């Protein structure tokens, strides 16, 4: 199936990701836990506040389709599109790689987030990828270098999270988890 065919489907009220031309129903994954939702909300507030104050671009949260190729689209938990990339924002989706993608990792999504999505986001040019582990109170920030993600930092309690894409952003990791 192509992305155009997926978008042409009647709305059945379900959420999907398109991976290698195959629809993956989001309902196949357990519903996000309360911890996932609280961390997502806390992190979005921090990132969006920073971005809005500096007028850097747009922070968005799920569900929004991110079109990466004719056979590939995801709905990241949180994403950032810089002003320079604003043309990627259309009425219906983000067409092309966001500058920053955040996935809140659950036991059910761990392999998909760490392997499949990391590889696809890197291959399509996402500049920075955050993996957030609510159960461990850890945030991993990965930076795209020479076509692959490399660990920029692994932040836990008492440590200051930093970003290359959002230069100047700093916050204590636990402030997101204690939201």
JODASUL-V997523 format. One record per residue. N is the residue number from 1. RES is the residue in one small letter. PHI is phi in radians with two decimals (* if undefined). OMEGA is omega in radians with two decimals (none if undefined). D_LAST is the distance of its C-alpha to the last C-alpha in whole Angstrom. Layout:
# JODASUL-V997523
n: [N:N]
res: [RES:RES]
phi: [PHI:PHI]
omega: [OMEGA:OMEGA]
d_last: [D_LAST:D_LAST]
This chain:
# JODASUL-V997523
n: [1:2:3:4:5:6:7:8:9:10:11:12:13:14:15:16:17:18:19:20:21:22:23:24:25:26:27:28:29:30:31:32:33:34:35:36:37:38:39:40:41:42:43:44:45:46:47:48:49:50:51:52:53:54:55:56:57:58:59:60:61:62:63:64:65:66:67:68:69:70:71:72:73:74:75:76:77:78:79:80:81:82:83:84:85:86:87:88:89:90:91:92:93:94:95:96:97:98:99:100:101:102:103:104:105:106:107:108:109:110:111:112:113:114:115:116:117:118:119:120:121:122:123:124:125:126:127:128:129:130:131:132:133:134:135:136:137:138:139:140:141:142:143:144:145:146:147:148:149:150:151:152:153:154:155:156:157:158:159:160:161:162:163:164:165:166:167:168:169:170:171:172:173:174:175:176:177:178:179]
res: [x:x:x:x:x:x:x:x:x:x:x:x:x:x:x:x:x:x:x:x:x:x:x:x:x:x:x:x:x:x:x:x:x:x:x:x:x:x:x:x:x:x:x:x:x:x:x:x:x:x:x:x:x:x:x:x:x:x:x:x:x:x:x:x:x:x:x:x:x:x:x:x:x:x:x:x:x:x:x:x:x:x:x:x:x:x:x:x:x:x:x:x:x:x:x:x:x:x:x:x:x:x:x:x:x:x:x:x:x:x:x:x:x:x:x:x:x:x:x:x:x:x:x:x:x:x:x:x:x:x:x:x:x:x:x:x:x:x:x:x:x:x:x:x:x:x:x:x:x:x:x:x:x:x:x:x:x:x:x:x:x:x:x:x:x:x:x:x:x:x:x:x:x:x:x:x:x:x:x]
phi: [*:-1.67:-1.10:-1.08:-1.15:-1.06:-1.16:-1.42:-1.12:-1.12:-1.22:-1.81:1.44:-1.76:-1.85:-2.34:-2.11:-1.92:-2.25:0.93:1.37:-2.01:-1.28:-1.98:-1.29:-1.15:-1.19:-1.21:-1.73:-1.05:-1.01:-1.00:-1.31:-1.06:-1.03:-1.00:-1.15:-1.16:-1.15:-1.02:-1.11:-1.08:-1.20:-1.04:-1.03:-1.10:-1.16:-1.12:-1.05:-1.09:-1.14:-1.15:-1.04:-1.74:0.93:-1.54:2.74:-2.16:-1.69:-2.28:-2.34:-1.06:-1.64:-2.58:-1.26:-2.01:-1.43:-1.92:-2.83:-1.03:-2.05:-2.56:-2.61:-2.18:-2.19:-1.09:-1.11:-2.50:-2.61:-2.23:-2.10:-1.22:-0.92:-1.12:-1.83:-0.94:-1.07:-1.28:-1.50:-1.97:-1.06:-1.91:-2.83:-1.78:-1.80:2.02:-1.23:-1.13:-1.31:-2.48:-2.21:-2.10:-2.08:-1.51:-1.51:-2.02:-0.97:-1.28:-1.81:-0.90:-1.15:-1.11:-1.15:-1.36:-1.89:-1.04:-1.16:-1.01:-1.12:-1.18:-1.10:-1.13:-1.05:-1.80:1.64:-1.11:-1.32:-2.54:-2.29:-1.87:-1.94:-2.00:-1.95:-1.05:-1.22:-1.78:1.00:-2.19:-2.16:-1.79:-1.95:-1.94:-2.03:-1.33:-2.37:0.92:1.43:-2.32:-1.41:-2.16:-1.17:-1.50:-3.03:-2.16:-2.00:-2.20:-0.96:1.46:-1.92:-1.65:-1.33:-2.33:-2.38:-1.44:-1.14:-1.82:-0.97:1.70:-1.21:-2.60:-2.75:-1.26:-0.95:-1.15:-1.18:-1.38:-1.38:-1.63:-1.07]
omega: [3.08:3.10:3.12:3.10:3.10:-3.12:-3.13:3.14:3.04:3.14:3.12:3.11:-3.13:3.08:-3.11:2.86:3.14:-3.08:-3.10:3.09:-3.13:3.10:3.03:3.13:-3.13:3.10:3.08:3.07:3.07:3.09:3.10:3.11:3.07:3.11:3.10:-3.09:3.14:3.11:3.11:3.13:-3.12:-3.14:3.12:3.14:3.14:-3.08:-3.11:3.10:3.13:-3.10:-3.11:-3.13:-3.09:3.13:-3.06:-3.07:-3.09:2.95:3.13:3.10:-3.09:0.00:2.95:3.13:2.99:-3.13:3.13:3.13:-3.12:-3.11:-3.03:2.99:3.11:3.01:-3.11:3.11:-3.14:3.08:3.13:3.03:-3.12:3.12:-3.13:-3.12:-3.03:-3.14:3.11:-3.13:3.08:3.13:-3.00:-3.01:2.97:-3.10:-3.10:-3.04:2.96:3.09:-3.14:3.08:3.07:2.99:3.03:-2.99:3.03:3.08:-3.11:-3.08:-3.00:-3.10:3.13:-3.10:-3.04:-3.05:-3.04:-3.09:3.11:3.14:-3.12:3.10:3.12:-3.12:-3.09:2.94:3.00:-3.02:-3.11:-3.09:3.12:3.00:-3.05:-3.08:-3.09:-3.09:-3.09:-3.07:-3.12:3.00:3.04:3.10:-3.12:-3.10:3.12:3.10:3.10:3.05:3.14:3.07:3.04:-3.11:3.04:3.12:3.06:-2.94:3.08:-3.09:3.13:-3.11:-3.09:3.11:3.11:-3.11:3.01:-3.12:3.10:-3.07:-3.13:3.09:3.07:3.03:3.09:-3.07:-3.04:-3.13:3.07:-3.06:-3.14:-3.06:none]
d_last: [40:39:36:38:39:36:35:38:37:37:34:33:30:28:26:28:28:32:33:36:37:36:33:31:29:25:26:28:24:22:20:16:14:11:9:11:10:6:7:9:8:5:9:11:10:11:14:15:15:17:19:20:21:23:24:24:24:22:19:19:17:19:21:23:26:27:31:32:35:38:36:33:30:26:23:20:17:16:19:21:24:26:28:31:30:30:33:31:29:31:31:30:29:28:31:31:29:25:25:22:20:17:17:14:17:18:21:23:22:22:26:26:23:24:28:29:26:26:30:30:28:30:33:32:31:27:27:23:21:18:17:14:14:11:14:15:12:14:15:18:20:23:26:29:32:35:34:32:28:28:25:24:21:19:16:15:13:15:16:16:16:18:20:24:23:21:23:22:18:16:13:12:11:8:6:5:5:4:0]
